[in-house]
């Protein structure tokens, strides 16, 4: 698969306890089905060749011999099949019986991983039949199932030739529950996919616990985690198994089976993303050259399966409505608490905000109102300033004034047109020449007004610019680019809408009506005159592109470090039917060019609170030279 994806499968076949022939036939059938669906890695449950619930039958040589013959048969039937298989079986070594995960590809046993931690409490009594894995650091080779010199031990990592990012290791059921799981050392030694062959029985509440355990292990280890669990067919003498299979990537569930439904589930793990994350967190994943002793390399089959994994059009916005409300409240509180600390520390008597009638200034005003309420300050200490210029429309001016009045803050109207024209006269600029000077002079004049009003009233200027504008450099340097504290600096445009809409519903009444009107207003800096009908003529998204695309680009460029060609592929797939490929490519080029060219603005941004996983402060998350060249990234798109 392209772009670092690998398709994996967790399989729970139909089995009968101790019916090795029947089980083997179903395992082989599942392997072939998985391979036919393009899976490059297929994982089966613990001891599935004979059944986990065999009890003291594990002490019967007939059963163990049948299981060894079954492994030979699986090897024979998988020659030429394009999937790496992990299957659970009881195997003997040096006179002892082990609960094992057998790794097989193309008819070859690549290695055997014995279980490290044997549960011997409650309904489990594995120590009665099995021996724990040898010392983790021991390198053992032995003959198994008719193949010579097979690697045996808990420290096995399988690495694919020609696919440096695909390194897989195994642990078995209880190993995950243990405080020092083998997967911890295996991940630090280089394994980025952990498979778990499990036989975890079902009791009330256990599924949720198991789900959280797998999610957190994959998050902690920054890995893909493929969990294959025993299901229907195991003995119900005392226990029931639900076949609860889970595929995770870095704390996110990609696929999960329904309880009590045996079968195959698939997921596409992004190895490229995992390796990027590990490089970013290099202090956690320090590798030693000795780790390579754990590796066993094998030839990886390419998969021509289509990438079916889906991505949200709005990666900064929670998809579930229940989560959205909780997340929105958290973000607003983070913003307001950041501002609260700064106001309290500075001793500012007032907060000054330029209120334009647009989304960003509305959000900044709402956050500041929260802050003043938390501090027990009079909302009249918030000075909202509307500064009509050459492009201000009646609608935005009216909305700005109405919003300030409805919220109960101090309202000031200070037109900037006359002052800007005087400035044009001073510098010899023709007002009919509506170039960048014509636009930026208004933005800088508004910033000067806000700064001076703040000085006059013992206050601080609250910045309104958002993360998307910061990424694109869509701000006038030393104009709206500057403030004394930026509450929106890590909130992208697509999220601003949801925050404002949330507050509208919460506050209700007149405030809701005004905010709804603002939400329905086209995004614009309003620096060029309105059209002949008095409507906004300068529409931001016509000039720099749709914010939903730019926020998508931003998230996967900064947060995931994806290459532009991968971002283009994912964006075309995600926005299919909304934008054609050429349109997506056009705006991605714009994003890259602007992101590189406008870094100088980000190198000197005001303080502002981080609310999510993506931020561009040069003091924290993003350090980049202002004169970096973007040609490599543009070339990648082509």
ABEGO torsion letter per residue (X at the ends): XBGGBBBBBBBBBBBBBGBAAAAAAAAAAAAAAAAAAGBABBBBBBGAAAEAAAEAAAABAAAAAAAAAAAAAAAAAABGBBBBBBBBBBBBBGGBBBBBBBBBBGGBBAEBBBBABBBBBEABAAAAABBBBBBAABBBBBBBGGBBGBBBEAABBBBBBGBAABBBBBBBGAAAABABBAAAAAAAAGBABBBBBBBBBBBBGAAAAAAAAAAAAAAAAGBBBBBBBBBBGBBAAABBBAGBBBBBBGGBBABBBBBGBBEBBBBBBBAAAAAAAAAABAAABBBBAAAAAABBBBBBBBBABBBABBBBABAABBABAAAAAAAAAAAAAAAAAAAAAAAAAAGBABBBBBBAGBAAAAAAAAAAAAAAAAAGBBAAABBBBBBBBAABBAAAAAAAAAAAAAAGBBBBBBBAAAAAAAAAAAAGBBAABBBAAAAAAAAAAAAAAAAAAAAAAGBBBBBABBAAAAAAGBBBBGBAABBABBAAAABBAAAAAAAAAAAAAAAEEAAAAAAAAAAABBBBAGABBBBAAGBBABBAAAAAEBAAAAAAAAAAAAAAGBBAAAAAAAAAAAABGABBAAAAAAAAAAAAAAAAAAAAAAAABBBBBBABABBABAABABBBBAABBAAAAAAAAX
